[in-house]
Amino acid sequence: MLRWYILRRIVLLIPTLLLVSFFIFSIVRLLPGDVVAIMIAEQGYADDEAELRKTLGLDKPLVIQYVMYMKNVFKGDLGKSLWSGKPVTEELARRLPTTLRLGLMALFWTILMGVPIGVLSAIYQDRWSDYLLRSAAIGGLSIPGFWIATLLLVFGAIWFRWVPPMDYVAFSEDPLKSLSQLVAPSFILSIALSAGIMRMTRTMMLEVMKEDYIRTARAKGLAGWVVVVRHALKNALIPVLSIMGLQIAVLIGGTVIMESIFVLPGMGKYLIDAISWRDYPAIQGINLFICTWIISINLIVDLLYGLFDPRIRYR
């Protein structure tokens, strides 16, 4: 049954990705500023705009361009950059590890802070510690991450004569130093995410702690931490998983901002540069990859429900 469920979900992904790809393909061409005009102004191309447009394949109708693009996508070719001429797939392969490490580290901080703090807040409900933790969560949700990152750079330099290292070191050269460069941006990126996880964990823990089987476990003399961790937390995490799946999109969007602020050569920085130069193939390839990534992770989250709740069956 699980196999058929996964197969059906994968089949349903195809029309979703086609719609997303057409939307992205169309909207990037609506951005102010034409790439041909920019090329003529920046690099001194000949004034024959029609010839340059034909060379770049931009002279055909939009639908024809899209069909030709998707034919190449199904072959694993996301096109070549209009500026550098390098294949987009190669650029993504080179930059993806940096973004993955940043996202995974942010996810680590999110779980490390959000779940335990949510559990503690539920256990000590309506005490001063609960009010303090809930206020911190509201602050984390309210304060933009880019503002915190800017304050860190500005006041860190003014007050402490310190700024995070901006000269990126490749993971293959020095793994420890490379990972240390991701600590600050990943932690800032996780603040808002962990605040949302904390609030959901607290809410679900309060609901679960009122259930009859929790009272029965306590009546049997089980230790308090056993009741909380083995019985209450496992059932409370199912809605938390749903929130995590939805926050993946927020996490990926946050990497774009953090990579730009901390000058990290990841996919987010590549996307910002591509938008600035109206590099259509790069913008399309990055967004298509990100959409596929988000949809796939949400499928994985759906499959994880069965591990936390044996009552869930896939049909």
C-alpha positions as CSV (number, residue, x, y, z in Angstrom):
1,M,0.0,0.0,0.0
2,L,2.8,2.4,0.8
3,R,4.4,1.7,-2.5
4,W,1.3,2.6,-4.4
5,Y,0.8,5.7,-2.3
6,I,4.3,7.0,-3.1
7,L,3.8,6.2,-6.8
8,R,0.5,8.1,-6.9
9,R,2.0,11.1,-5.1
10,I,4.9,11.1,-7.6
11,V,2.6,11.0,-10.6
12,L,0.6,13.9,-9.1
13,L,3.8,15.9,-8.8
14,I,4.2,16.1,-12.6
15,P,1.3,18.4,-13.4
16,T,2.2,20.5,-10.4
17,L,5.8,21.0,-11.6
18,L,4.6,21.7,-15.1
19,L,2.3,24.5,-13.9
20,V,5.0,25.9,-11.6
21,S,7.6,25.8,-14.4
22,F,5.3,27.6,-16.9
23,F,4.5,30.2,-14.3
24,I,8.2,30.8,-13.5
25,F,9.0,30.8,-17.3
26,S,6.4,33.5,-17.9
27,I,6.9,35.7,-15.0
28,V,10.7,36.2,-15.3
29,R,10.1,37.7,-18.7
30,L,7.7,40.2,-17.1
31,L,10.5,41.6,-14.9
32,P,11.4,45.2,-15.7
33,G,14.5,45.4,-17.9
34,D,15.1,43.3,-20.9
35,V,18.2,41.1,-20.9
36,V,19.1,42.0,-24.5
37,A,19.0,45.7,-23.7
38,I,21.2,45.1,-20.6
39,M,23.7,43.2,-22.7
40,I,23.9,45.9,-25.3
41,A,24.4,48.5,-22.6
42,E,26.8,46.6,-20.4
43,Q,29.0,44.6,-22.8
44,G,28.9,46.8,-25.9
45,Y,27.3,44.3,-28.2
46,A,26.4,45.4,-31.7
47,D,23.3,47.5,-32.0
48,D,21.6,44.7,-34.0
49,E,19.1,43.8,-31.3
50,A,17.2,41.4,-33.5
51,E,20.3,39.4,-34.2
52,L,21.3,39.1,-30.6
53,R,17.7,38.1,-29.6
54,K,17.8,35.4,-32.2
55,T,21.2,34.1,-31.0
56,L,19.8,33.9,-27.5
57,G,16.7,32.1,-28.7
58,L,14.4,34.9,-27.5
59,D,12.9,35.7,-30.8
60,K,10.4,32.9,-30.8
61,P,6.9,33.1,-29.3
62,L,6.7,32.5,-25.5
63,V,4.9,29.1,-25.8
64,I,7.5,27.8,-28.4
65,Q,10.3,28.9,-26.1
66,Y,8.7,27.1,-23.2
67,V,8.2,23.8,-25.1
68,M,11.8,23.9,-26.2
69,Y,12.9,24.6,-22.7
70,M,10.9,21.7,-21.2
71,K,12.2,19.3,-23.8
72,N,15.7,20.0,-22.6
73,V,14.6,19.8,-18.9
74,F,13.2,16.3,-19.4
75,K,16.7,15.4,-20.8
76,G,18.3,16.8,-17.6
77,D,19.5,20.1,-19.3
78,L,18.4,23.3,-17.5
79,G,20.0,25.4,-20.2
80,K,23.1,27.7,-20.2
81,S,23.6,31.1,-18.6
82,L,23.0,33.9,-21.0
83,W,26.0,35.8,-19.6
84,S,28.6,33.2,-18.7
85,G,27.5,30.5,-21.1
86,K,28.1,27.9,-18.4
87,P,25.4,25.1,-17.9
88,V,23.0,25.9,-15.1
89,T,23.2,22.3,-13.9
90,E,26.9,22.7,-13.3
91,E,26.5,25.9,-11.4
92,L,23.8,24.3,-9.2
93,A,25.9,21.3,-8.5
94,R,28.8,23.6,-7.4
95,R,26.6,25.8,-5.2
96,L,24.1,23.3,-3.8
97,P,26.4,21.8,-1.1
98,T,26.8,25.2,0.5
99,T,23.1,25.8,0.6
100,L,22.4,22.3,1.9
101,R,24.9,22.7,4.7
102,L,23.4,26.1,5.6
103,G,19.8,24.7,5.5
104,L,20.7,21.6,7.5
105,M,22.5,23.6,10.1
106,A,19.6,25.9,10.4
107,L,17.2,22.9,10.7
108,F,19.5,21.5,13.5
109,W,19.2,24.8,15.5
110,T,15.5,24.9,14.8
111,I,14.8,21.4,16.3
112,L,17.4,21.9,19.1
113,M,15.7,25.0,20.3
114,G,12.1,24.7,19.2
115,V,11.1,21.2,20.5
116,P,12.8,21.3,24.0
117,I,11.7,24.8,24.7
118,G,8.1,24.0,23.6
119,V,8.1,21.0,25.9
120,L,9.4,23.0,28.9
121,S,6.9,25.7,28.3
122,A,4.1,23.2,28.3
123,I,5.4,21.4,31.5
124,Y,5.7,24.7,33.4
125,Q,2.4,26.2,32.0
126,D,1.4,29.6,33.3
127,R,4.6,30.0,35.4
128,W,7.2,32.8,34.9
129,S,9.4,30.6,32.8
130,D,6.4,29.8,30.5
131,Y,5.7,33.5,30.0
132,L,9.4,34.2,29.4
133,L,9.7,31.5,26.8
134,R,6.4,32.5,25.0
135,S,7.5,36.1,24.9
136,A,10.8,35.1,23.4
137,A,9.0,33.0,20.8
138,I,6.8,36.0,19.9
139,G,9.9,38.2,19.5
140,G,11.5,35.5,17.3
141,L,8.5,35.5,15.0
142,S,8.2,39.3,14.9
143,I,11.8,40.4,14.3
144,P,13.0,39.9,10.7
145,G,16.1,37.7,10.3
146,F,17.8,40.1,7.8
147,W,17.5,42.9,10.5
148,I,19.2,40.7,13.1
149,A,21.9,39.8,10.6
150,T,22.5,43.5,9.8
151,L,22.7,44.4,13.5
152,L,25.2,41.6,14.0
153,L,27.4,42.9,11.2
154,V,27.1,46.6,12.1
155,F,27.3,46.5,15.9
156,G,29.6,43.6,16.0
157,A,32.1,45.7,14.1
158,I,31.5,48.8,16.1
159,W,31.3,47.5,19.6
160,F,33.4,44.3,19.5
161,R,35.7,44.9,16.5
162,W,34.4,41.6,15.1
163,V,32.5,40.5,12.0
164,P,31.8,37.0,10.8
165,P,34.4,35.9,8.2
166,M,33.3,37.0,4.7
167,D,36.0,35.2,2.7
168,Y,34.4,31.9,2.1
169,V,36.5,28.8,2.6
170,A,35.4,25.7,0.6
171,F,34.4,22.7,2.7
172,S,37.0,20.6,0.8
173,E,39.8,22.9,1.9
174,D,39.0,23.3,5.6
175,P,35.8,21.6,6.7
176,L,35.9,23.0,10.2
177,K,36.5,26.6,9.1
178,S,33.9,26.2,6.4
179,L,31.2,25.1,8.8
180,S,32.2,27.8,11.3
181,Q,31.3,30.4,8.7
182,L,27.7,29.0,8.6
183,V,27.1,29.1,12.4
184,A,26.0,32.8,12.5
185,P,23.7,32.8,9.4
186,S,22.2,29.4,10.2
187,F,21.4,30.4,13.8
188,I,19.8,33.7,12.7
189,L,17.9,31.8,10.1
190,S,16.6,29.3,12.7
191,I,15.2,31.9,15.1
192,A,11.9,32.5,13.5
193,L,11.5,28.8,12.5
194,S,12.3,27.6,16.0
195,A,9.8,30.1,17.5
196,G,7.0,28.6,15.3
197,I,8.0,25.1,16.2
198,M,8.1,26.0,19.9
199,R,4.6,27.4,19.9
200,M,3.2,24.4,18.0
201,T,5.0,21.9,20.3
202,R,3.7,23.7,23.4
203,T,0.1,23.7,22.1
204,M,0.2,20.0,21.2
205,M,1.9,19.0,24.4
206,L,-0.8,20.7,26.4
207,E,-3.5,18.9,24.4
208,V,-1.8,15.5,24.7
209,M,-1.0,15.9,28.5
210,K,-4.8,16.0,29.1
211,E,-5.4,12.6,27.4
212,D,-6.5,9.6,29.5
213,Y,-3.5,7.4,28.6
214,I,-1.2,10.1,30.1
215,R,-3.1,10.0,33.3
216,T,-3.0,6.2,33.3
217,A,0.8,6.2,32.7
218,R,1.3,8.5,35.6
219,A,-1.0,6.4,37.8
220,K,1.1,3.3,37.0
221,G,4.0,5.1,38.6
222,L,6.1,5.9,35.6
223,A,8.7,8.6,36.0
224,G,7.7,12.0,34.8
225,W,10.3,12.2,32.0
226,V,9.2,8.8,30.7
227,V,5.6,10.0,30.5
228,V,6.7,13.2,28.7
229,V,9.2,11.8,26.3
230,R,7.9,8.3,25.5
231,H,4.2,8.9,25.6
232,A,3.3,12.6,25.3
233,L,6.0,14.0,23.0
234,K,5.8,11.2,20.4
235,N,2.1,12.0,19.8
236,A,2.6,15.7,20.0
237,L,5.2,15.7,17.2
238,I,2.8,14.7,14.4
239,P,1.4,18.2,13.9
240,V,4.9,19.6,14.5
241,L,6.1,17.6,11.5
242,S,3.4,19.2,9.4
243,I,4.6,22.7,10.4
244,M,8.2,21.7,9.6
245,G,7.1,20.6,6.1
246,L,5.5,24.0,5.5
247,Q,8.5,25.8,6.9
248,I,10.9,24.2,4.5
249,A,9.8,26.9,1.9
250,V,10.5,29.6,4.5
251,L,13.9,28.0,5.2
252,I,14.9,28.0,1.6
253,G,13.7,31.6,1.1
254,G,15.8,32.5,4.2
255,T,18.9,31.0,2.7
256,V,18.6,33.4,-0.2
257,I,18.7,36.4,2.2
258,M,21.4,35.0,4.4
259,E,23.7,34.0,1.6
260,S,23.4,37.5,0.2
261,I,24.2,39.2,3.5
262,F,27.1,36.9,4.5
263,V,28.4,36.5,0.9
264,L,28.0,32.7,0.8
265,P,28.4,31.2,-2.7
266,G,25.2,29.1,-2.6
267,M,22.1,28.8,-4.7
268,G,20.4,31.8,-3.0
269,K,23.3,34.2,-3.9
270,Y,23.2,32.7,-7.4
271,L,19.5,33.4,-7.7
272,I,19.9,37.1,-6.6
273,D,22.7,37.6,-9.1
274,A,20.6,35.9,-11.9
275,I,17.6,38.2,-11.2
276,S,19.8,41.2,-11.2
277,W,21.2,40.4,-14.7
278,R,17.9,38.9,-16.0
279,D,19.6,35.6,-16.6
280,Y,16.4,33.7,-17.6
281,P,17.8,30.1,-17.8
282,A,19.5,30.5,-14.4
283,I,16.3,31.9,-12.7
284,Q,14.2,29.2,-14.2
285,G,16.6,26.4,-13.3
286,I,17.0,27.5,-9.7
287,N,13.3,28.0,-9.1
288,L,12.4,24.7,-10.7
289,F,15.0,22.9,-8.6
290,I,13.7,24.6,-5.4
291,C,10.1,23.8,-6.2
292,T,11.0,20.1,-6.8
293,W,13.0,20.1,-3.5
294,I,10.1,21.6,-1.5
295,I,7.5,19.2,-2.9
296,S,9.8,16.2,-2.3
297,I,10.5,17.1,1.3
298,N,6.8,17.5,1.9
299,L,6.2,14.0,0.6
300,I,8.9,12.7,2.9
301,V,7.2,14.5,5.9
302,D,3.9,12.8,5.0
303,L,5.6,9.5,5.0
304,L,7.2,10.2,8.4
305,Y,3.7,10.4,10.0
306,G,3.5,6.6,10.0
307,L,6.6,6.4,12.1
308,F,5.1,8.5,14.8
309,D,1.5,7.2,14.7
310,P,1.0,3.5,13.8
311,R,-2.7,4.2,13.3
312,I,-1.9,6.1,10.0
313,R,-2.3,3.9,6.9
314,Y,-1.4,4.9,3.4
315,R,-3.9,4.1,0.6
